[in-house]
Amino acid sequence: VIDKVITTQLQCKNNKKHGKPIPWSVEDHGEYYIVKCLLDVPKNPHTNYSTSDGVIGVDCNLEHFAWANVTKDGNYKGSGSLGFSIMGK
């Protein structure tokens, strides 16, 4: 995405009229730098928001991920969790 935005900006014949600014941020963290580029990302026109076959909910917690499956009518179909330890990570 970043390459496409930068290439489009560089190839723009009239930046004053048609170009968009690309803000950059450089953070000095002593042993390393973090470079950030802020872009407008176009919305994906193919995103599926349909709930016609039901939905799956995911809950992210400190020591586990939990999930639940619900039918299109809202009836409980199943659930589970995946536990893990972050101690010492």
N, C-alpha and C positions, 0 to 999 in steps of 0.2 A: 504494500500500500504506500509506504513512504517513497519508494523509488518512483512509483507512478506519479505521485503528487509533485515531487521535485522535478521530474522530467517534464511534466506538463507545464510547470511554472517556467522552467528554463526555455522551453520552446515557444512560449507565448510571445507573439510579435509586439503586442502593446500591453505591457504589464500595468501601466497606469490605469487603463480602461478596463481590461479583462482579467488581470492577475489578482491573486489572493496572497496576502502576507503569510509567511511561514515562520511563526515564532519559535525561537530556540532558547534553551536554558542549559547552562553548564554549571554543575555543582562540584566543588572541590571537596573531596572527602579524605584528604591527606594522602593515602596510599593509592587512591584511584579517583577517577572522575566519572560522573554520570552525565550523559548528554541526553537531553529530552527534546523532542520535536512535537509540537502541537498541531494536529491536522484535523480537518473536517473529513470524516469518513462517511461516504455515501451509504445510505440504508440499503440493505440487501432486499431486493424486490421478491426474492424467492423464499423468504422466511415463512415457515408454516406455523401459524398460531391456532390451528384447528384443534378442537377438543372433541371431535366427533367420535373418536375411538377411546376416549378417556384421557387421563393425564397421569404423570408420575411426578410426585413431589420429592425433592431432595433437601435434607436438612444437614448442614455442615456444622459440626461441633468440635470442641477441643480434642476429644479422644475418640470420636467416631463419626461416620457418615450414616444417616438413616434415610430410608426411602419408603414410599408408600405408593401403591398402584390403585387407582380409582377408575371405575368404568365410566362410560359416557353418561350414565344416569346418576352418578355420584355414589354408587355402591362400592364398598370396600372390596378389593380383589386380593390384596396381599401387601406385605411389608417386610422389611428386614433392616439389618444394620451391618456395618463393616467397622469393627473396632481396631484401633491402633494406639501405640504409645509414642508420644513425642518427647518423652524424657530422654535427655542426653543427645538430642538432635541439634 
